[in-house]
Amino acid sequence: MHAEAGQPFRQRDFDADLSAIEDDLRGRGYYEAQATLDHTDTPQGVDVVIRVDAGPRVELRVEPAEALAGRLDDLVPVKREH
């Protein structure tokens, strides 16, 4: 996150960082990962609450590996469908 007290609040910067966090978690098997941001304007500035819910870690295996007629990622699209 590129946030600092006293600096301007830039929603797009937060959104990009949150997407990167989700992508990183999903790449490690947390396919239900969600990172959200809530913000409230106050007289002193903006209150920001960031929530990251990784969800359960999933490891999908087929044993024996040669039991599938194709690639696991192609046949079970859990990674690309989140």
SULCOR-V220320 format. One record per backbone hydrogen bond with DSSP energy under -1.0 kcal/mol. NH is the residue of the N-H (numbers start at 0). CO is the residue of the C=O. E is the energy in kcal/mol with one decimal. If there is no record, write none. Layout:
<<NH & CO & E> <NH & CO & E>>
//
This chain:
<<6 & 3 & -2.1> <13 & 9 & -1.8> <14 & 10 & -2.9> <15 & 11 & -2.2> <16 & 12 & -2.1> <17 & 13 & -2.9> <18 & 14 & -2.2> <19 & 15 & -1.9> <20 & 16 & -2.0> <21 & 17 & -2.4> <22 & 18 & -2.7> <23 & 19 & -2.3> <24 & 20 & -2.5> <25 & 21 & -2.9> <26 & 22 & -2.2> <27 & 24 & -1.0> <28 & 25 & -1.7> <29 & 24 & -2.3> <30 & 28 & -1.2> <32 & 29 & -1.7> <33 & 52 & -2.2> <35 & 50 & -2.7> <37 & 48 & -2.7> <39 & 46 & -2.2> <41 & 44 & -3.7> <44 & 41 & -1.1> <46 & 39 & -2.9> <48 & 37 & -3.0> <50 & 35 & -2.5> <52 & 33 & -3.0> <57 & 28 & -3.1> <66 & 63 & -2.2> <67 & 64 & -1.2> <69 & 67 & -1.1> <74 & 70 & -2.1> <75 & 71 & -2.7> <80 & 76 & -1.8>>
//
